[in-house]
Amino acid sequence: MAENFKRKEENELIKRFEDHIKNKASYFFELDSFEQIIGFYIDRGQYKRALNATNMAMEQYPFSIELIVTKAQILSNLEEYEEALKLLQKAESFQPNDSEIHLLKGSIYSLQANYLAAIDTYITTLPFAEEKDEVYYSIGLAYQSMEDYDKAIESYKNAIAENIFHDGALYELAYCLDITGELESSISYYNQFIDADPYSQAAWYNLGIVYNKLGRYEEAIKAYDYATVIEENFSSAYFNMGNTYAQLEQYSEALNAYKKTIDIEGPSPEVYCQMASVYERMQQYELGLKYFQKATKLDNLYDEAWYGAGKCLNMQQKWYQSLHFYNKALKLDHENPDYWKAVAETEYKIGNIVSSIDAYEEASMLTPEDKEIWLNWSYIYYEQGEYEKAIDLIISGLTDNPDDADFFYRLTVYLISAGKYKEAFNYLENALILDFDKHEVLFEFFPQLETQKALYKIIDQFRKENS
């Protein structure tokens, strides 16, 4: 009830503000109202509107440091970094010990790939920063971007020493330890926390993360379990436990852990998505769809949920509905090759050949090493009897997949179909060298007994010569 009232109030405020712009009506807005309006636009990624609102606010409140910093943040989101840095220097001259200003400045340097300047800025912040863990974490991210993993590890450990519950630092630390091959040895690092305090739920939780990364799932579950015994309402431990159970294909246990997470912290799109994925893996597609849709209702911009819903509908052969959800995901993340590929496959199933080809082309530019894209895309041309186009596509795909037998077998098929037998047998020989056992795929394309006999004769001859 209170939430609905708050939303209604917010909507009325936004309407008033937009009337003010449209009709040039004279309204006076309090500073906190402006902050609410700006926040509304930022949350929806409407940065130009947010910038417009901030400029209007600054006309009324020219000395507000909060507005200057907010404008710098918006300019950063719009990739106007130099303008943002100028504003932050102005804010810093008024409040030199404001850690938020320094953190944002460091963040902008990082976005410009000026990592050393970012690190210097963060280090300057440390003496007066209230949340030192955040500063150390930011330093770690900058070092990690420079691929200086040892210094990143040191910074993440400093962040954890300040706040053992810092999820970002824990996750990135595990990643860097994994990259440097030190993940196994880090178990002793976490055990030091446990030896010092056996009832440290955070230490057990972190140990669980490491075991999970190492693929030691049973030990990970035990560690998470200890964490939940010590802290009954430790929602993150239940969530991670659910993920580990899912990896072990113990689906009912995974769902119980996710439900426990919801009991503690309320519903979230992330938990609903994980539950949906489990139902999908259990082939309970209706339930999977239901939970993916629950996630989209909580967060309309959660592209993974739209994509997951599309997959569940696809598995039920509901192509048109599936395509609707895939396109929703694609609109939110235009650079995701999986989304393009899903759209391409579904457009093909519906019979929209031109749209399917366009989507495969987009997918191929994003992940040229994905062989499925080239094989499926070329098959469309093969099916239409456009053998030359199919051949050209597979040759293009070979650039990024030079040693993949599937490409050579498929080229053999297309070349035989085009009547280019000599070239076909050259590629067939390469295919047989790369993976002899895959030759069975040829017979799926040539059901005629005569062609099968001719192919078998060549394959058998190759086998005898190379045995």
DALIN-V479572 format. One line per field, one symbol per residue. psi: psi as a letter, one per 20 degrees, with the letter a starting at -180 (. if undefined). burial: b if it has 24 or more other ideal C-beta (glycine too) atoms within 12 Angstrom, else e. A space follows every 10 residues. Layout:
psi=???
burial=???
This chain:
psi=ghgggggggg hhggggghgg ggjkqnqppq ghgghggghg hghjjmhhgg gghgghhhhh mijohghggg gggghghjkm gggghgghhg hhhhmhkohh ghghgggggg hjkmhghggg gghhhghjpg mhhhghghgg hghhhikmhg hgggghhggh hhoijngggg ghghghhggj kjggiighgh hgghhhniko hgggghhggg gghijmhghg ggghggghgg nhknhhgggh gghghhhjkm hhhghggghh ghhgjrqqhg ghgggghghg hjkmhghggg hhhgghhhoi jnhhgggggg gghghjkmgg gghghghggh hhnijohhgg gggggghghh jmgghggghh ggghhgmiio hhggggghhg gghjjmhggg ghghhghhgi lhkohhghgh hgghhghijm gggghghhgg ghggnghiih hhhhhniphg ggggghgggh gggghj.
burial=eeeeeeeeee eebbebbeeb eeeeeeeebe eebbbbbbbb bbeeeebebb bbbbbbbbee beebbbbbbb bbbbbbbbee beebbebbeb bbeeeeebbb bbbbbbbbbb beeebebbbe bbbbbbeebe ebbbbbbbbb bbbbbeeebe bbbebbbbbb ebbbebbebb bbbbbbbeee ebbeebbebb eebbeeeeeb bbbbbbbbbb bbbbeebebb bebbbbbbee eeebbbbbbb bbbbbbbbee bebbbebbbb bbeeeeebbb bbbbbbbbbb beeebebbbe bbbbbbeebe ebbbbbbbbb bbbbbeeebe bbbebbbbbb eeeeebbbbb bbbbbbbbbb eeeebbbebb bbbbebebeb bbbbbbbbbb bbeeeebeeb bebbbbbbee beebbbbbbb bbbbbbbbee eeebbebbbb bbebebebbe bbeebbeeee eeeebeebbe eeeeeee
